Amino acid sequence: MGPPGLVLIAAFALANPPASPEIVRTDHMIAGDPGIRLYVREVRRRSPPSKGAPLVLLHGARVPGVASFDLKVPGGSLAEDFAAAGHPTFVMDARGYGRSTRPPEMSDPPEAHAPVVHSDEVVRDVAAVVDWIRKRTGARRVDMLGWATGGHWLGDYASLYPDRVGHLVLHNTLYAGSSVHPLLGHGTDLEDPEHPGQFNAKAFGAYRWTTAASTLGAWDRSIPEEDKSLWRDPAVAEAYVEAA
């Protein structure tokens, strides 16, 4: 049996759990290339104030930033989790996604133009956002997490500006490290049947619409249960589809 003081301290801690940090969100529009405005959501801890390294979260090729990282349901915001841990967190939309500027070609039917928004353009979007974050926070380096194609974009940025990157996390990005992939590799609808190994630009055109069903399709297939709610909160799935 330990000293009585330890018992009293433990009882006091249980009766007075630490207060949840106050999380605040601020939306910004950042100047990018001429004619391009980039949407950034800042998620940070107000009390106690955030003191960790700033963190950029970048979405993948289909679903924009807020839907990917900051859903308004319990357990649906990775941005809030990082902010609660003390990291000022910045969720960005690349051009053509979410609330960022859409290229004028996206006002026409997809088949009217070749694919828009190339990787080098997104890297310039990232550069504009990172420069803005560094000025806003005073940090010399920024941590980064990219989801799927977002990981490729951030990896490209980090290779060009390693002095501005602290940590880089690539989530679900390498696709098994091979061109042989049931969704992305040879023989899929992404490959041009007339030019094997090349992207099927004619089939997709300038951009692609993402439906609710396609948003959940890959997620559903990754859950080896008929009842998806055994692994996934239905509220999170519903909020994800609505936000996307």
GISUL-V172948 format. One record per backbone hydrogen bond with DSSP energy under -0.5 kcal/mol. CO is the residue of the C=O (numbers start at 1). NH is the residue of the N-H. Records with the same first field share a line. If there is no record, write none. Layout:
BEGIN
CO = NH  NH
END
This chain:
BEGIN
3 = 6  7
4 = 8
5 = 9
6 = 10
7 = 11
8 = 12
9 = 13
10 = 14
11 = 15
12 = 16
21 = 23
22 = 46  47
24 = 44
26 = 42
28 = 40
30 = 38
33 = 32  36
36 = 32
37 = 101
38 = 30
39 = 93
40 = 28  42
41 = 43  91
42 = 26
43 = 89
44 = 24  46
45 = 50
47 = 22
54 = 143
55 = 90
56 = 145
57 = 92
58 = 147
63 = 60
64 = 68
65 = 69
66 = 70
69 = 79
71 = 73
73 = 76
76 = 71  78
77 = 81
78 = 82
79 = 83
80 = 84
81 = 85
82 = 87
83 = 86
86 = 51  52  88
88 = 55
89 = 43  91
90 = 57  92
91 = 41
92 = 59
94 = 97
97 = 100
101 = 96
103 = 106
104 = 107
105 = 108
109 = 112
110 = 113  206
118 = 121  122
119 = 123
120 = 124
121 = 125
122 = 126
123 = 127
124 = 128
125 = 129
126 = 130
127 = 131
128 = 132
129 = 133
130 = 134
131 = 135
132 = 136
133 = 137
134 = 138
142 = 166
143 = 56
144 = 169
145 = 58
146 = 148  171
147 = 150
148 = 151  152
149 = 153
150 = 154
151 = 155
152 = 156
153 = 157
154 = 158
155 = 159
156 = 160
157 = 160  161
161 = 164
162 = 165
164 = 142
167 = 144
169 = 146  171
170 = 172
171 = 148
174 = 177
175 = 178
179 = 181  186
181 = 185
185 = 188
188 = 191
190 = 200
191 = 193
192 = 195
195 = 198
198 = 192
199 = 201
200 = 203  204
201 = 205
204 = 207
206 = 116
209 = 211
211 = 215
212 = 216
213 = 217
214 = 218
216 = 220
217 = 221
218 = 222
220 = 223
222 = 224
223 = 225
226 = 228
227 = 230
228 = 231  232
233 = 236  237
234 = 238
235 = 239
236 = 240
237 = 241
238 = 242
239 = 243
240 = 244
END
